[in-house]
Amino acid sequence: MLRVVGAGLLWGVPAYVVGAALGALLISRLSSNRHDRSQEAAVTGLLIAGPIAALLGFGYGVLHALGKV
């Protein structure tokens, strides 16, 4: 069980970092907000895109450790 959770964390943490960076990049490029675009990009990346990517990465890591992927 600990191996499965560890594998999930090994995939989830880097996925969070990549997801947050990509989310911030996409928002900074696509947002029409002119007043606080950088703040909007940072918050969206850290609080929306990062956690979604972390959950997906954790799920993949768990499935990979169980041999289902």
Secondary structure, 3 states (H helix, E strand, C coil): CHHHHHHHHHHHHHHHHHHHHHHHHHHHHHCCCCCCHHHHHHHHHHHHHHHHHHHHHHHHHHHHHHCCC
